[in-house]
Amino acid sequence: MYQQFYPKAQSPEHLMVYRVGLPLWRLFANLGCTVSVRVNFVWDPEAMVFVADSPDLRGLIAEAPDLDTLRAEVQSSIDELLQLQLKKPKTQAIPIYRDLGLATA
């Protein structure tokens, strides 16, 4: 199940959110719409880290020892990758996290 984390000042009904990877997502992002990115994460017991990737945003892979650090890493990576793909300084993006069911730490 996906879990969405919205900024505290905004609620879902006040946002127009379009998912990265859907047709025309670049157009919507360039028009100023907030985009969402699905992020899968899993606990790697061998490396003792959480690992995250995205089926929507090519190149998004992050790892961190705890979930708070992982969220910060993921947000930073999303911002950088969107800036590279859109050639636009700042696009607001909301990650939608999905625990693959293996996180036990």
QUIHUUR-V505095 format. One record per helix or strand of 3 or more residues. SS is the DSSP state (A for helix, B for strand). FROM is the first residue (numbers start at 1). TO is the last residue. If there is no record, write none. Layout:
BEGIN
ss = {SS | SS}
from = {FROM | FROM}
to = {TO | TO}
END
This chain:
BEGIN
ss = {B | A | B | A | B | B | B | A | B}
from = {2 | 12 | 17 | 25 | 34 | 49 | 61 | 67 | 93}
to = {4 | 14 | 19 | 30 | 44 | 53 | 64 | 86 | 99}
END
